[in-house]
Amino acid sequence: MKKQIITLMALLALACSTQMGFAASKKDFTGVLNINTASVEELTQLSGIGRSKAEAIVNYRQAHPFKAVSELSEVKGIGPKMLEKLQSHLTIDGNTSSIVQKPLAASNTTAVPGK
């Protein structure tokens, strides 16, 4: 019975550390991206921008360099709500200062007493 309780506690601890890892993976972007020069990887740091939207932004700007941040809504998949959410992190000139806050890594090792 004691061994079962220890095993159960170890599994519970592992499940909790895994959940913390998933919660910590959420992006918390605090920088500014130049949408005329940012790479696909930099664009994917923005909340709601995955690889396909980032590639669409890069493809769009190759044909139509952005003259205003509001023109980002011309890219398929980027609507007014997303633009409003991202606008404070976007610019059309100057340097990109992409910064993602990295959360502390949750420990994936669990000590099991008696082992």
ABEGO torsion letter per residue (X at the ends): XAAAAAAAAAAAAAAAAAAAAAAAABBBBABBBBAAABBAAAAAABBGBBAAAAAAAAAAAAABBBABAAAAAABBGBBAAAAAAAAAABBABEBBBBBBBBBBBBBABBBBBGX
